[in-house]
Amino acid sequence: MLRILSINIWPMASRNAIGYMTEHLLNNEKLFDVMEIVTNNVEVYANVSEKYCVDINGLVIDVTEKKLLKDIGSDNKSATVKRIVSKMKMLYKFLLPIKIGRELNEKIIKFKPQVIYTQGYDIRILKLASKIAKKYSSKLVIHSLDDWFTCDDKTIEILTRKTLKKSLKTGLSFSGSPAMTERIQKLFSVDSKFIANCVDYDFTNSLDNNQFKYDIIYTGNLEPSRYTSLVNLGAALRENTKTKDLVIDVFSPKSQIDKYKSLFPENIILHEALPVEEVEKLIEASKIALHIETFEQEHQNFIMYSLSTKIAEYLSKGKPIVYYGPKNVGVARFLSEYDLGFVYDNVPPVIDKINQIITNYDYEQIAKKLMKKAGVFFDKTVVQNRVYEYCIKLRGIE
């Protein structure tokens, strides 16, 4: 059994993708003994001048705007000055040292971690994970689900990448999609293993064409700007004589529904996002799983290398996935390359495919084929064993 210390911004089993995915990967009592550090609760200190404020956990540094403005000799509130203030706040995350508190230190010593697992997403988290790995002679595993280390500020980006590259050289890299694997290998010249979200697979489950409650479901965020694609699809379905009676049931966060509900046509029914344990039944009761990505350029970097955790859930039930969005982003490339979904970047073929599936689709036979192909990537038993084997091969683990 491997002793793994997980260091992330969200706890395991949380509704956030980070915690949700970590729980799926590491929740196996036969393979892993897991200790968890949720960084928002860690007692980590930084040595810093009294004129700056640092919050109690030290991971988010709040340098007061008033003091910074004084330091740069200005009372100006212009956009330029605010950018300088923002940049200085970010730089302090790199410059301030991390000190592990006594209580946390004792817990780690007692646990004796062999592997430190983190998904990063913040330079302080990465530095903390690297420090603990070095201090306790553990091996570091960095799991990049998307390109979190690229940002608008080039100075911050260079510093982040430099820190990440140094950490990757002494540890192991996992990537959340094939596109992200290529990205890591290109930027940092290290081998990266594709490890996606994993779920339970039941290959004995029978699919009855009469069990469906929903025509089409979409589960996920309406942002960034995904709602515009959904609105366009809904309007096109209603205008087509063959699909005018079909309904898209959308399950999204309440705050986003309240924000955009006035924009949706009547054939799109909005529901508040379901608890994780109820999503499985929702997928089982649907004919088609719809996946949407935005076409707006300003959000492309956000989706370019990611692979939604929902893809694993849809395919574990053998559901046909219809994708509408740019074809060059991570999820579209994955579905196309492995023939696991129908990928389109314009509306008419999406409508045609939906009509074809609804009217003439052998769910029983095709579902079994989909599940078999997808299980290589998403079956929890397969993926957890793969993670275990990769970690075991790290130098120094017995």
Helices and strands as residue ranges (DSSP letters): E 2-8, H 17-26, E 32-38, G 39-41, E 44-45, E 53-54, E 61-62, H 65-71, H 79-95, E 99-100, H 102-111, E 115-118, H 123-135, E 139-144, H 154-169, E 172-175, H 178-188, E 192-194, E 214-219, H 226-239, E 248-252, H 254-260, G 261-263, E 268-272, H 276-284, E 286-292, G 297-299, H 300-303, H 309-316, E 321-324, H 330-337, E 342-344, H 347-359, H 363-378, H 380-392
